């Protein structure tokens, strides 16, 4: 759902009275992708602007050398642009998604920003997210602050039996805990539009529902997704 951006404007009348009125802004689109695709950014910027959208784009191109500190600063700034945006346009030229773009996609999913793609991922967007759920989940856990720096070797004692983690009383490494937690949100479809669910499932407070929102294949039991040829699981079985 598009946010309504409003800006207050002051009108000064002849009698000296100041009155306020609100101006509604157009849709704000943030471009994400590898900076090596400079032409794709320029084209998207032009086309989105012609469509009447406000465009937030990258601050530099690969042809400009920057320091590691500057890159880190620019990466953080781009995440702030995603926060400002109504939607994100992923410029995945030839379906390429690098590490930085993957991080931005994870951030956008965490912030519940609708995604558009220059080139549709193979199969479907849902199946691409499911296939990359561990990587995306780890990135979301990092963005959300669920992962604490340097705590990978710590352990947590389970209070309940948790499928995929262990039994009550087991000491589970935090690294394993994070991976389990990071994937559950994606498996349950929290990233879909209209779902306010938290992206990271904390097993200390989770209800531990094992149901997954995606329908299951009757042949192999894997989740199914909408594809160009209808419902299909990751193993290619069609039908419910």
C-alpha beads as a LAMMPS data file, in Angstrom:
LAMMPS data file: protein, C-alpha beads

240 atoms
239 bonds

1 atom types
1 bond types

-500.0 500.0 xlo xhi
-500.0 500.0 ylo yhi
-500.0 500.0 zlo zhi

Masses

1 110.0

Atoms # bond

1 1 1 0.000 0.000 0.000
2 1 1 1.343 3.395 -1.014
3 1 1 2.113 5.799 1.783
4 1 1 0.684 9.297 1.416
5 1 1 3.555 11.750 1.640
6 1 1 2.396 15.215 2.601
7 1 1 4.399 18.415 2.860
8 1 1 3.158 21.514 4.625
9 1 1 3.326 24.772 2.691
10 1 1 2.792 28.268 4.080
11 1 1 0.636 30.763 2.199
12 1 1 0.953 34.465 3.029
13 1 1 -2.197 36.378 2.179
14 1 1 -2.540 40.113 1.499
15 1 1 -3.958 40.673 4.946
16 1 1 -0.821 39.099 6.407
17 1 1 -2.583 35.934 7.547
18 1 1 -0.480 32.794 7.362
19 1 1 -2.331 29.661 6.328
20 1 1 -1.069 26.093 5.914
21 1 1 -1.946 23.736 3.110
22 1 1 -0.767 20.211 2.377
23 1 1 0.800 18.995 -0.863
24 1 1 0.694 15.264 -1.612
25 1 1 3.917 13.954 -3.133
26 1 1 4.207 11.408 -5.981
27 1 1 5.285 7.803 -5.434
28 1 1 8.901 7.514 -4.274
29 1 1 10.901 4.717 -5.935
30 1 1 14.335 3.581 -4.775
31 1 1 16.609 1.904 -7.333
32 1 1 18.735 -1.020 -6.133
33 1 1 21.308 -3.033 -8.054
34 1 1 24.964 -3.381 -8.873
35 1 1 26.623 -0.048 -9.652
36 1 1 28.326 -1.748 -12.597
37 1 1 24.993 -1.399 -14.429
38 1 1 25.260 2.357 -14.817
39 1 1 23.213 2.422 -18.027
40 1 1 20.391 0.473 -16.370
41 1 1 20.298 3.016 -13.523
42 1 1 20.211 5.931 -15.950
43 1 1 17.431 4.327 -18.015
44 1 1 15.360 3.427 -14.952
45 1 1 15.841 6.904 -13.491
46 1 1 14.608 8.463 -16.733
47 1 1 11.641 6.100 -17.204
48 1 1 10.474 6.296 -13.582
49 1 1 10.749 10.093 -13.631
50 1 1 8.697 10.249 -16.849
51 1 1 6.121 8.052 -15.122
52 1 1 5.735 10.778 -12.513
53 1 1 7.684 9.138 -9.698
54 1 1 10.338 10.589 -7.422
55 1 1 13.498 8.507 -7.906
56 1 1 16.137 7.751 -5.274
57 1 1 19.231 6.252 -6.848
58 1 1 22.829 5.306 -6.045
59 1 1 25.404 7.931 -5.135
60 1 1 28.272 6.667 -7.258
61 1 1 29.269 4.381 -10.148
62 1 1 31.923 1.673 -10.366
63 1 1 34.090 4.016 -12.417
64 1 1 34.631 6.189 -9.321
65 1 1 37.061 4.839 -6.750
66 1 1 35.987 5.113 -3.118
67 1 1 37.443 3.926 0.170
68 1 1 36.029 1.065 2.244
69 1 1 34.776 3.590 4.790
70 1 1 33.036 5.599 2.083
71 1 1 31.392 2.451 0.681
72 1 1 30.102 1.513 4.130
73 1 1 28.710 5.018 4.565
74 1 1 27.056 4.960 1.129
75 1 1 25.558 1.521 1.807
76 1 1 23.998 2.812 5.035
77 1 1 22.713 5.882 3.228
78 1 1 21.073 3.704 0.574
79 1 1 19.220 1.759 3.257
80 1 1 17.883 5.100 4.504
81 1 1 16.672 5.789 0.950
82 1 1 14.783 2.482 1.051
83 1 1 13.142 3.680 4.276
84 1 1 11.958 6.819 2.471
85 1 1 10.685 4.937 -0.571
86 1 1 7.196 3.618 -1.265
87 1 1 8.623 0.809 -3.357
88 1 1 11.946 -0.636 -4.530
89 1 1 12.931 -1.349 -8.132
90 1 1 15.610 -4.067 -8.353
91 1 1 17.834 -3.626 -11.411
92 1 1 18.884 -7.268 -11.752
93 1 1 20.414 -7.069 -15.226
94 1 1 20.700 -10.611 -16.635
95 1 1 19.133 -11.657 -13.284
96 1 1 22.374 -10.802 -11.476
97 1 1 22.028 -10.049 -7.751
98 1 1 25.291 -9.317 -5.916
99 1 1 25.984 -9.249 -2.192
100 1 1 25.162 -5.560 -1.724
101 1 1 21.924 -5.844 -3.702
102 1 1 20.945 -8.980 -1.762
103 1 1 21.443 -7.014 1.454
104 1 1 19.252 -4.199 0.127
105 1 1 16.535 -6.656 -0.925
106 1 1 16.598 -8.206 2.544
107 1 1 16.318 -4.757 4.100
108 1 1 13.406 -3.853 1.818
109 1 1 11.610 -7.097 2.706
110 1 1 12.203 -6.454 6.404
111 1 1 10.730 -2.964 6.015
112 1 1 7.787 -4.385 4.017
113 1 1 8.586 -2.418 0.866
114 1 1 6.961 -3.708 -2.348
115 1 1 9.559 -4.985 -4.821
116 1 1 9.566 -4.550 -8.581
117 1 1 12.145 -6.261 -10.769
118 1 1 13.823 -5.257 -14.022
119 1 1 13.936 -8.954 -14.922
120 1 1 11.622 -11.432 -13.231
121 1 1 13.566 -14.084 -11.260
122 1 1 13.473 -17.604 -12.684
123 1 1 10.301 -19.425 -11.675
124 1 1 8.698 -16.690 -9.608
125 1 1 9.620 -14.018 -7.070
126 1 1 8.222 -16.208 -4.274
127 1 1 10.332 -19.211 -5.270
128 1 1 13.431 -16.971 -5.568
129 1 1 12.833 -15.671 -2.043
130 1 1 12.267 -19.209 -0.762
131 1 1 15.447 -20.490 -2.428
132 1 1 17.426 -17.615 -0.889
133 1 1 15.629 -17.612 2.460
134 1 1 18.717 -18.541 4.508
135 1 1 20.863 -15.755 3.008
136 1 1 18.019 -13.237 3.168
137 1 1 17.120 -14.345 6.679
138 1 1 20.667 -13.918 7.945
139 1 1 20.776 -10.440 6.440
140 1 1 17.421 -9.514 7.969
141 1 1 18.635 -10.800 11.338
142 1 1 21.662 -8.524 10.973
143 1 1 19.624 -5.503 9.852
144 1 1 17.120 -5.962 12.668
145 1 1 19.805 -6.237 15.339
146 1 1 18.795 -9.785 16.276
147 1 1 22.356 -10.964 15.541
148 1 1 24.870 -9.613 18.025
149 1 1 28.435 -9.140 16.796
150 1 1 30.841 -11.711 18.211
151 1 1 28.197 -13.869 19.916
152 1 1 28.250 -16.760 17.442
153 1 1 29.835 -19.182 19.914
154 1 1 27.378 -18.489 22.711
155 1 1 24.671 -21.058 23.434
156 1 1 21.047 -20.956 24.509
157 1 1 19.243 -23.673 26.478
158 1 1 15.932 -24.645 24.879
159 1 1 12.834 -24.536 27.045
160 1 1 10.791 -26.512 24.504
161 1 1 11.260 -29.222 21.920
162 1 1 11.774 -27.328 18.656
163 1 1 11.762 -29.173 15.367
164 1 1 14.981 -28.466 13.486
165 1 1 16.784 -27.193 16.598
166 1 1 16.683 -29.719 19.403
167 1 1 14.888 -30.947 22.494
168 1 1 14.107 -29.153 25.740
169 1 1 17.287 -28.761 27.791
170 1 1 19.626 -28.909 24.789
171 1 1 22.255 -26.185 24.492
172 1 1 22.082 -24.778 20.981
173 1 1 24.859 -22.626 19.426
174 1 1 23.650 -19.107 18.675
175 1 1 24.799 -19.453 15.060
176 1 1 22.387 -22.385 14.569
177 1 1 19.663 -20.529 16.433
178 1 1 20.025 -17.505 14.166
179 1 1 19.843 -19.593 11.000
180 1 1 16.670 -21.323 12.242
181 1 1 15.092 -18.046 13.306
182 1 1 16.099 -16.229 10.135
183 1 1 14.412 -18.691 7.770
184 1 1 11.130 -19.120 9.668
185 1 1 9.812 -15.672 8.880
186 1 1 10.331 -16.178 5.146
187 1 1 8.827 -19.658 5.238
188 1 1 5.730 -18.240 6.913
189 1 1 5.443 -15.490 4.333
190 1 1 5.931 -12.495 6.646
191 1 1 7.410 -10.516 3.726
192 1 1 4.196 -10.580 1.703
193 1 1 2.219 -7.390 1.351
194 1 1 -0.188 -6.862 4.206
195 1 1 1.662 -9.172 6.606
196 1 1 2.919 -7.222 9.659
197 1 1 4.740 -10.264 11.081
198 1 1 8.200 -9.890 12.552
199 1 1 10.911 -11.072 10.138
200 1 1 12.934 -12.899 12.786
201 1 1 11.268 -15.606 14.859
202 1 1 12.715 -15.741 18.376
203 1 1 12.324 -19.303 19.697
204 1 1 12.246 -17.983 23.250
205 1 1 8.902 -16.317 22.585
206 1 1 7.634 -17.955 19.384
207 1 1 4.502 -20.056 19.358
208 1 1 6.582 -22.604 17.429
209 1 1 3.922 -23.199 14.796
210 1 1 5.434 -25.496 12.201
211 1 1 2.850 -24.696 9.549
212 1 1 4.138 -22.831 6.519
213 1 1 1.882 -20.453 4.600
214 1 1 2.886 -21.777 1.158
215 1 1 0.727 -24.742 -0.004
216 1 1 2.494 -28.112 -0.021
217 1 1 3.124 -30.397 -2.979
218 1 1 1.202 -33.688 -2.716
219 1 1 4.118 -35.556 -4.352
220 1 1 7.197 -34.443 -2.396
221 1 1 5.828 -32.178 0.331
222 1 1 7.852 -29.120 -0.741
223 1 1 6.208 -25.646 -0.778
224 1 1 4.452 -24.619 -3.988
225 1 1 4.455 -21.214 -5.658
226 1 1 2.680 -19.414 -8.477
227 1 1 4.737 -19.661 -11.670
228 1 1 4.091 -18.766 -15.300
229 1 1 2.838 -22.332 -15.870
230 1 1 0.692 -22.482 -12.718
231 1 1 1.338 -23.816 -9.226
232 1 1 4.582 -25.745 -8.966
233 1 1 7.041 -26.829 -6.273
234 1 1 10.810 -26.395 -6.441
235 1 1 11.089 -29.959 -7.821
236 1 1 8.827 -29.102 -10.748
237 1 1 5.716 -31.006 -9.647
238 1 1 2.513 -29.255 -10.701
239 1 1 -0.889 -29.294 -9.069
240 1 1 -1.891 -29.136 -5.441

Bonds

1 1 1 2
2 1 2 3
3 1 3 4
4 1 4 5
5 1 5 6
6 1 6 7
7 1 7 8
8 1 8 9
9 1 9 10
10 1 10 11
11 1 11 12
12 1 12 13
13 1 13 14
14 1 14 15
15 1 15 16
16 1 16 17
17 1 17 18
18 1 18 19
19 1 19 20
20 1 20 21
21 1 21 22
22 1 22 23
23 1 23 24
24 1 24 25
25 1 25 26
26 1 26 27
27 1 27 28
28 1 28 29
29 1 29 30
30 1 30 31
31 1 31 32
32 1 32 33
33 1 33 34
34 1 34 35
35 1 35 36
36 1 36 37
37 1 37 38
38 1 38 39
39 1 39 40
40 1 40 41
41 1 41 42
42 1 42 43
43 1 43 44
44 1 44 45
45 1 45 46
46 1 46 47
47 1 47 48
48 1 48 49
49 1 49 50
50 1 50 51
51 1 51 52
52 1 52 53
53 1 53 54
54 1 54 55
55 1 55 56
56 1 56 57
57 1 57 58
58 1 58 59
59 1 59 60
60 1 60 61
61 1 61 62
62 1 62 63
63 1 63 64
64 1 64 65
65 1 65 66
66 1 66 67
67 1 67 68
68 1 68 69
69 1 69 70
70 1 70 71
71 1 71 72
72 1 72 73
73 1 73 74
74 1 74 75
75 1 75 76
76 1 76 77
77 1 77 78
78 1 78 79
79 1 79 80
80 1 80 81
81 1 81 82
82 1 82 83
83 1 83 84
84 1 84 85
85 1 85 86
86 1 86 87
87 1 87 88
88 1 88 89
89 1 89 90
90 1 90 91
91 1 91 92
92 1 92 93
93 1 93 94
94 1 94 95
95 1 95 96
96 1 96 97
97 1 97 98
98 1 98 99
99 1 99 100
100 1 100 101
101 1 101 102
102 1 102 103
103 1 103 104
104 1 104 105
105 1 105 106
106 1 106 107
107 1 107 108
108 1 108 109
109 1 109 110
110 1 110 111
111 1 111 112
112 1 112 113
113 1 113 114
114 1 114 115
115 1 115 116
116 1 116 117
117 1 117 118
118 1 118 119
119 1 119 120
120 1 120 121
121 1 121 122
122 1 122 123
123 1 123 124
124 1 124 125
125 1 125 126
126 1 126 127
127 1 127 128
128 1 128 129
129 1 129 130
130 1 130 131
131 1 131 132
132 1 132 133
133 1 133 134
134 1 134 135
135 1 135 136
136 1 136 137
137 1 137 138
138 1 138 139
139 1 139 140
140 1 140 141
141 1 141 142
142 1 142 143
143 1 143 144
144 1 144 145
145 1 145 146
146 1 146 147
147 1 147 148
148 1 148 149
149 1 149 150
150 1 150 151
151 1 151 152
152 1 152 153
153 1 153 154
154 1 154 155
155 1 155 156
156 1 156 157
157 1 157 158
158 1 158 159
159 1 159 160
160 1 160 161
161 1 161 162
162 1 162 163
163 1 163 164
164 1 164 165
165 1 165 166
166 1 166 167
167 1 167 168
168 1 168 169
169 1 169 170
170 1 170 171
171 1 171 172
172 1 172 173
173 1 173 174
174 1 174 175
175 1 175 176
176 1 176 177
177 1 177 178
178 1 178 179
179 1 179 180
180 1 180 181
181 1 181 182
182 1 182 183
183 1 183 184
184 1 184 185
185 1 185 186
186 1 186 187
187 1 187 188
188 1 188 189
189 1 189 190
190 1 190 191
191 1 191 192
192 1 192 193
193 1 193 194
194 1 194 195
195 1 195 196
196 1 196 197
197 1 197 198
198 1 198 199
199 1 199 200
200 1 200 201
201 1 201 202
202 1 202 203
203 1 203 204
204 1 204 205
205 1 205 206
206 1 206 207
207 1 207 208
208 1 208 209
209 1 209 210
210 1 210 211
211 1 211 212
212 1 212 213
213 1 213 214
214 1 214 215
215 1 215 216
216 1 216 217
217 1 217 218
218 1 218 219
219 1 219 220
220 1 220 221
221 1 221 222
222 1 222 223
223 1 223 224
224 1 224 225
225 1 225 226
226 1 226 227
227 1 227 228
228 1 228 229
229 1 229 230
230 1 230 231
231 1 231 232
232 1 232 233
233 1 233 234
234 1 234 235
235 1 235 236
236 1 236 237
237 1 237 238
238 1 238 239
239 1 239 240
